[in-house]
């Protein structure tokens, strides 16, 4: 083993680069270069105006990354590690575009890939991979967020069609999507996924305004008033909410990567600022309190990186559990929230100006902290796994063996 010291680069303090495959590094760098050149210089203006950056879509399509881990149909079939790295790069640049990409690739496209028939995949996925067709994922309702399992939207069979009635809320891409995957219960109470094309009669999608986070991506409130969709638009492989949960479990690990990306961006901006900003005759990076804060921020980021990498390796090996994904999302979102707050503090007054970018990350992390399962819900999923008892329902899970008590030494 070489005795030469390793020089850390940027936030890669433990040289995790050595754990990545060349293809993973290549796609990460491709997305990072695009974000540096095309996204970062313009995104603050879009964010401040709460305007979606339609002009960036051709460039995003040209990256060839839509669909993430979906194999075939024009999608790249990335490893879970590569998909996580891509999610991180979007978040490093901008949380809004990260949300657009995540909804389209990880929620809409993967739902069709995991639960659709061969014909349904061929019908929708190729155009989605080219970003000629934008997708959205309609699960959350005005009265059902964390308890999405209680969804009230209904689907009634009428000949060769289903008639959808209900309401959805917080649907990313909902006003710009060409197709929206709506989750609803049929007459038997079974949950199904229904692909609703843009412009369907009885469909109303209203852009939500007044957001203080992720302002450059549009969420919608959707009303379905007798919307008719062909029976062939019901996903063939979805029979219960457990099937929806499989999609959410499979995509949740990417949210842990997104939290990491925001934290890394904020740390790097704070470090650069403290090296540049002089007070009392020297850069503020030379003061003990500043160095202590930077060191702790980097320690948390390093632990988040290792957690993300290991979780994605387990996903690639088909060994990732729902509780594993929840633990990573819970841990990383909370740590990122604290890191971004420290970065805003280190920038002083500059920390509240959009031109320095930290203010945007400081706002956006609040949304990441909440969506795809709040901090509390993720904790209860982990708690159920380690105790065998659901704190939500009070019911016991499958019998499990209690851990042996520690032995004294």
N, C-alpha and C positions, 0 to 999 in steps of 0.2 A: 504494500500500500504506500502511495506517495505521501511524504511528510510535508509537501508544499501546502501552504495555507490557501484556503479558498476565499476569494474576494466576493462578497455578496453584491448583487446588482439590484438597485432599486428596492422594491419591497420583497424580492426573492432572497430573504436573509438566510434561509436554509438550503438554497440552491435546489429548489424543487424542479427546476428545468431539467435536471438529470433524470427525473422520473417520467418525463413525457416522451412520447414517440414522435418521430419526425413529422408525420402527417398531422398530429395534434398541434405541434409548434407552428407548422405552416399555415393552418387555418386560423389559428389565433393571431398570428402576425398579419395575415391578410385582412382580417377584420379590424385589427388595431390601426393599421396604416390607413384604411378607409376612414375610420372614425377621426383620426388625427387630421386628415386632409379635408374631409367633407363635412363632418358632423360638428366637432368642437368649435370651429370658427363661426358657425351660424346658429347653433342651437339655442343660445340665450335669447335671441330675438323671437324665435318661435315660441319658446317657453313663456316669455313675458306677455306675448300676445295671445297665449293659449291657442295657438294655431298648429295644426298637424303639418309636418314638413313633407307634403306630397312630392316636392321636387327631388327628394332624396330616394324615392322608391326605385327608379331605374338603376341607380347605383347599387342599392341593396340587392336588387334582383340579380345584378351582374356578379355578385359575390358567390352565387351558387350554393347558398347555405340554408335555404328555406326547407323546413322539414326536419332539420337536425339529424336525429338518429333514424329517421324513416329510411328504409332501404328500397331503392328502385323508384319508379314513377318520376324520375328527374331529381330526386332528393339525394343528398350526398351519403347517407348511411354512416354518419359519424359515430365514433365511440362515445359513450356517455361522458368520458373525460373531455373529449373535444367539444361536445355540446355544452358542457359546463364552462369551458374556457371561452366559448363564443358568448354565452350569456354574461360572463364576467366582463368581456370587452365592451359589450353594449352598455352595461351599467357603468363602467369606468367613464364612458363618454357621456351617456345620457340615459337616465332611467325611463324616460318616456318612450324612446325608440326601443329600449330593452323590453318594455311592456308590449309594444306593437309586435315585435318579433316573437316574444314568448307566447302571446295569445295565438298568433297565426301558426307558428311552427310547432310549439310544444303542446298546446291545448287543442286547437281545431284540427290540425293535420294529424297529430298522433292519435286523436280520438278516432278519426276515420281509418287510420292505419291499423289500430288495435281492434276496433269493433266493426269495421265495415266489411262487406263481402268483397270478393275479388272484383266484381263488376263495379261496385261503388268506389273502390279505391281507384280503378282505372278511369272512372268518370270524373272524379274531382281532383285527385292528388296531382296529376301532371301540371295542370294550369295553376294550382296553388304553389307548386314548386317554382314556377316561373314568375310568381307574383302577378300573374295576369288575373287571377281570382284571389281576393282577400277573404280570409276566414275569421270568424269570431266564435265565441264559446258562451252560450247563454244558460248558465246554471243559477246564479244568485238571484234572489227575488227580493222585493221590497221588505218582506217580513221574514226572510229566511237567508241568513248569511252563514254563520257557523253551523246552524242546523239545516243545511241545504237538503239533507235527507228528507225533510218534511215538505219539500216543494209542492206547490199547489197548482201549478200549471197543468192543464188537462189536455189529453189527446183522445178524441172520440173517432172511432172508425166509421166511415160513411162510404160504402162501396169500395172504390179503388183509391180513396183518399183518407187522410186523417184531418180532423178539424181541431185546431189548436186554440185554446182560450186561456189567458192568464197574463202575467206581467213579469218582467225581468228588470234587474237594476245592476249598475256597475259593470255593464258589458263592454269590455275593451274592444275597440274597432267597430262597435255596434252600428254606428252611423255611416261608416265607409265600406263595410264588408259587402262582398257580393253574395256570400252565403253565411248564415248564422246557424250553428248547431244548437238547437233548443232542446233542453231536457224537460220531459213532461211525463205524467202518469196516464196510463190508459184506463179503460173501464175496469180492468182487473186489479188496478193499483200498481202494476208493474211499470218501472221507469224505462223510458226509451229515449233515444237520441234522434231528432228529426232535423234534417237539413232543409232550412227555409231559404229560398232564393230571394235576392234583393227585389223589391217592388211587388211582393206578394200582396194581394188584396186583404185588408184588415190588419195590416202590419204598420205600426207607427214606432219609429225610433227617434228619440229626442236627445240631443247632445246635452250632457250634464255640464253646468257652468258653476263658477264660484269655487273651483278646486284650488287648494293651496299646495298641491303636490302633483307631479306628473302632468303638468299643464299642457305639454305638447303632444299628448296622446288623448284621444277622445273616448270617453266612456258614455254609454247610452242607457237611458231608461226606455224599455221596450214594452209596448202594449200589443197583445195578440187578441184580436176580436174576431173570432171565427176564421182564422187563417187556414186555408186549405193547402195541403201539401200531398203530393202523390205518395201512395203507400210504399213505393220503391225508394222513397227518401228516408225511411226509417232504417237506422243502422242495424244490419242483420245480426250482429253479435252482441247487442245490448239487451239484456233481459231483466236487470234489476239495478238498484243503486250500487251494488257491489262492483258492477262493471264500470260505472262512472268513477268509483273510488280507485279502481286500478289505474285509470288514466291519471287521476290527481296524484296518486302515490308515485307514478312513474315520472311525472313532471316536477314534483315538488323539490327534488334535489337541485334543479336549476335555479330555484329562488335563493337557495343558500349561496350559490355562486354569484348571483346578482348582488346580494348583500355584501359579499366579499369585494366585488368590483367597485361598489360605491365607497367602501372603506378604504381601499387602496388609492383610489383617486383623491379622496379627501386628505389622506396622509401625505401623499406626494406633493399636493398643492401646499399643504401646511409646512412641510419640510423646506420646500423651495422658498416660501415666504420668509421663514425664520432665518434662513441663510442670507437673504437679501435685505431684510428690514433691519435698520440700525437704530438703536436707542441708547442713550447714555454712552455714546462713543464706541459701540461694538455691535455686531450682529446679535439679535436676540437669541439666536441658536446657541450662543456661548453661555447663556445663563442656565443655572442648575435646574430651575423649575421647568424651563422649556425642554431641556434634554430629558428630564425624567418623564415628562408627558409624552414626548416622541418615542422614548424607549418602550413605554407601556403600550402605546398605540401599535407599534411594530410587533410586540410580543403577541398581542391579540390577533393581529392580521396573520401572523405566521401560524398560529393555532387554527385559525379559520381555513387557511390554505390546505393544511394537512388534513383537516376534517373533510373538506370538499373533495380533495383528490382521492382519499380512501373510499369515501361514499360512492364516488363515480366508478371506481374500480369494482366495487361490489355490485353496482348496477350493471356493469359490463359482464360480470360473471353471473348475473341473474340471482344474486344473493342479497340484494338490498331489500329491507323490509319497510313497511309503512312507518314504523316507529323510528327506524334509522333516519329516514328522510325528514321526519318531524323534528328529531333531535337536532339535526344540522340546521334546518330552517330556523328553529327557535333560538339556538345558540348564536348563529351568525347574524341574524337580524338584530338581536339585542346588542351584540358587541359592535356591530356597524353603527347602530344608532349612537352609542357612546363615543365611538371614534370620530364620527362626523361632527358631533357636538364639540369635541376637543379641538378639532381642526378649525371650526368656526371661531372658537375662543382664541386660538393662536394667531389668527389673522386680524384680531381686533376689529376695528371699524370696517376694514376691507372685507371682513367675513360676511357682511350683509349686502354686499354689492354683487350683482349678477356677473359683472365682468370678470370676477375672480373665481367663478364657478362653484365655490364651496357652498354659497347660499342656495344654489339650486339643488345640490346634493343633500344639503341639510333639510330642505323641504321634502325632497323625493323619498328619503329613507323612511319617512313616516308612513307612506303608502306601502312600501315593501315590508315594513314591520307588521302590517295588518293583513295584506291580501294573501290568498291561498292558505288561510288558516292563521288566526291570531296567535299571539304568544301563548295565551292561556290554553287555547285548544290544542296547540302542539304539545304543550306540557302534559295535558291530560291523555293524549295518545301515547306518549312515552310512559306516563304513569300507569296506564292500563297494561302496557307491555311488561313492565317490571314487577307489577303486583298481581296481575291476573284479575283485577277488579276494575270495572268501568266506573269512574267517578261521575260520569254523565248520567248513566242509567241505573247505577247501583248493582248491575248484574255481574256475576263472575264470568270470566272468560273460561276457556278450556282449562282443566286441572293442570297445575304446574307444581313442580317440586320446589319447596322453599330452599333458599340458599343455606349452605352449612354455616353455622356461626364461626367467626374467626377464632383461631386457636392462639392461645397465649404462647409467647416465646420464652 
